[in-house]
Amino acid sequence: SFRTGLFLECTSTSEPSHAAPLREAPLPGKCHAPARDSGYIKAVAALMIIALIFTVVAFFLNICGLSKSDIRRKYIFYKFATYLAILAVLLELTALIVFPACFYVKMKEYGSRRDWEVDWSYGLAWGATLFTFGASLLLICDKEHEEVYYKEKTIYNPPPELMN
């Protein structure tokens, strides 16, 4: 089967002989960079890489916020982590919508094939987007919560009649 993605196009060795050959497809069992000059592939790859960088930076900002004892500095780290996580979600959503839409428009370049399926990596990208969205929601919901511990001291005052 023929697979195309953001970084590689591959043809498996089990490609049926009756299938129409694809122009510029790699030899069976081989992979190469996408041969079609599609700007949308480069744009989607750039969006996903930038979203990955934003997510990693937000993760480390959140860890820095957890390690700070000064509440003001802690919330500054949390705020930037939240903004980066939300921005990463928006970039991922844009990429995950643009890729299949543009591929649908460009399908005629791939020859006469009837069946097209998305691979596991597309589902993994949607899963990562949902987890990043969940993380940003947790950062938004928990921003006002700060645990305060009180040390209690019990003072026993006996009644006056027992004081003699």
C-alpha positions as CSV (number, residue, x, y, z in Angstrom):
1,S,0.0,0.0,0.0
2,F,1.1,3.6,-0.6
3,R,1.4,5.9,2.4
4,T,2.0,9.6,2.4
5,G,2.6,11.8,5.3
6,L,4.3,15.0,6.4
7,F,7.8,13.7,6.2
8,L,7.8,10.5,4.1
9,E,6.0,8.7,1.3
10,C,6.3,4.9,1.4
11,T,5.2,2.0,-0.7
12,S,5.0,-1.4,1.0
13,T,6.1,-4.6,-0.7
14,S,2.5,-6.0,-0.5
15,E,1.2,-3.4,-3.0
16,P,-1.3,-5.2,-5.3
17,S,-0.1,-5.6,-8.8
18,H,-3.5,-4.6,-10.2
19,A,-3.4,-1.2,-8.4
20,A,-2.8,1.8,-10.5
21,P,0.8,2.9,-10.1
22,L,1.3,6.3,-8.6
23,R,3.4,8.9,-10.3
24,E,6.6,9.6,-8.5
25,A,5.9,6.9,-5.9
26,P,8.9,5.2,-4.3
27,L,9.8,1.6,-5.3
28,P,8.1,-1.1,-3.3
29,G,9.5,-1.4,0.2
30,K,11.1,2.0,0.0
31,C,10.4,5.5,1.3
32,H,11.5,9.0,0.3
33,A,10.5,12.6,1.0
34,P,7.2,13.7,-0.5
35,A,7.8,14.1,-4.2
36,R,4.9,16.4,-4.8
37,D,5.7,20.1,-4.2
38,S,2.8,20.9,-1.9
39,G,3.1,23.9,0.3
40,Y,0.4,22.7,2.6
41,I,2.5,19.7,3.6
42,K,5.3,22.0,4.7
43,A,2.9,24.4,6.4
44,V,1.2,21.6,8.3
45,A,4.6,20.1,9.3
46,A,5.7,23.5,10.6
47,L,2.5,24.0,12.5
48,M,2.9,20.6,14.2
49,I,6.6,21.2,15.1
50,I,5.8,24.6,16.5
51,A,2.9,23.2,18.5
52,L,5.3,20.5,19.9
53,I,7.8,23.1,20.9
54,F,5.1,25.2,22.6
55,T,3.8,22.1,24.5
56,V,7.2,21.2,25.7
57,V,8.0,24.7,26.8
58,A,4.6,24.9,28.6
59,F,5.4,21.6,30.4
60,F,8.7,23.0,31.7
61,L,7.1,26.3,32.7
62,N,4.5,24.4,34.6
63,I,7.3,22.4,36.4
64,C,9.0,25.7,37.2
65,G,5.8,27.1,38.6
66,L,5.3,24.0,40.8
67,S,8.8,24.4,42.2
68,K,8.4,28.1,43.2
69,S,7.2,29.1,46.7
70,D,6.6,32.7,45.8
71,I,2.9,32.8,44.7
72,R,3.4,35.7,42.3
73,R,6.2,34.1,40.4
74,K,4.3,30.8,40.5
75,Y,1.3,32.3,38.8
76,I,3.5,34.0,36.2
77,F,4.8,30.6,35.2
78,Y,1.3,29.1,35.2
79,K,-0.1,31.9,33.1
80,F,2.6,31.6,30.4
81,A,2.2,27.8,30.5
82,T,-1.5,28.2,30.0
83,Y,-1.2,30.6,27.1
84,L,1.4,28.4,25.3
85,A,-0.8,25.2,25.8
86,I,-3.8,27.0,24.3
87,L,-1.8,28.3,21.4
88,A,-0.4,24.8,20.8
89,V,-4.0,23.4,20.7
90,L,-5.0,26.0,18.2
91,L,-2.0,25.3,16.0
92,E,-2.6,21.5,16.2
93,L,-6.3,22.0,15.4
94,T,-5.4,24.1,12.4
95,A,-2.9,21.5,11.1
96,L,-5.3,18.6,11.7
97,I,-8.1,20.3,9.7
98,V,-5.9,21.7,6.9
99,F,-4.0,18.4,6.1
100,P,-7.0,16.3,5.1
101,A,-8.8,19.2,3.5
102,C,-5.9,20.1,1.2
103,F,-5.1,16.4,0.6
104,Y,-8.7,16.0,-0.6
105,V,-8.3,18.8,-3.1
106,K,-4.9,17.4,-4.3
107,M,-6.0,13.8,-4.6
108,K,-6.1,13.9,-8.4
109,E,-2.3,14.3,-8.4
110,Y,-2.1,10.8,-6.8
111,G,-3.7,9.1,-9.8
112,S,-6.8,6.9,-9.9
113,R,-7.2,5.4,-6.5
114,R,-10.6,4.9,-4.9
115,D,-9.8,4.2,-1.2
116,W,-7.9,6.5,1.0
117,E,-7.5,6.0,4.8
118,V,-5.7,8.0,7.5
119,D,-3.1,6.1,9.4
120,W,-2.6,5.7,13.2
121,S,-0.4,8.8,13.3
122,Y,-3.3,11.0,12.4
123,G,-5.3,9.6,15.3
124,L,-2.3,10.0,17.6
125,A,-2.2,13.6,16.6
126,W,-5.8,14.1,17.6
127,G,-5.2,12.3,20.9
128,A,-2.2,14.6,21.6
129,T,-4.4,17.6,20.8
130,L,-7.1,16.4,23.2
131,F,-4.5,15.8,26.0
132,T,-3.0,19.3,25.4
133,F,-6.5,20.8,25.6
134,G,-7.2,18.9,28.8
135,A,-3.9,20.2,30.3
136,S,-4.7,23.7,29.4
137,L,-8.2,23.4,31.0
138,L,-6.6,22.0,34.2
139,L,-4.2,25.0,34.3
140,I,-7.1,27.4,33.8
141,C,-9.3,25.8,36.5
142,D,-6.6,25.4,39.1
143,K,-5.1,28.9,39.0
144,E,-6.8,30.2,42.1
145,H,-6.2,27.2,44.3
146,E,-3.4,27.4,46.8
147,E,-3.4,25.0,49.8
148,V,-2.9,26.7,53.1
149,Y,-1.9,24.7,56.2
150,Y,-2.8,26.0,59.6
151,K,-1.1,24.7,62.7
152,E,-3.7,24.4,65.4
153,K,-2.9,24.9,69.1
154,T,-5.4,23.7,71.7
155,I,-5.6,25.8,74.9
156,Y,-7.5,24.4,77.8
157,N,-9.0,26.9,80.2
158,P,-10.4,25.1,83.2
159,P,-13.5,26.5,84.9
160,P,-12.9,28.9,87.8
161,E,-14.1,26.5,90.5
162,L,-11.3,24.1,89.6
163,M,-8.6,26.8,89.9
164,N,-8.3,26.5,93.7
